[in-house]
Amino acid sequence: MNQHQTSNHDQWFHSCYDGEDQDDGCQNELSIKPSQEEADRLELLLTNVGFDGHTFDNTFSLTREDAALLKDFLTNWLRKQ
């Protein structure tokens, strides 16, 4: 696997970073997709693979308002580069 792989397919954003050096050196993955149950929410899944190969999944949800604030934050951050 390449160290960093990111894709955007239809309704999914997926990013996988293998060998994250600022945390624990283990693989991390982030997936974002629209909620199947609530049209105004995005579902986020963050996976961290431990040293023993055991995965730890954490889920989070963003409303449209949350996503708009995140978009503004990312837009401002991108402009600073």
Secondary structure, 3 states (H helix, E strand, C coil): CCCEEEEEECCEEEEEECCCCCCCCCCEEEEEEECCCCCCEEEEEEEEECCCCCEEEEEEEEEHHHHHHHHHHHHHHHHCC
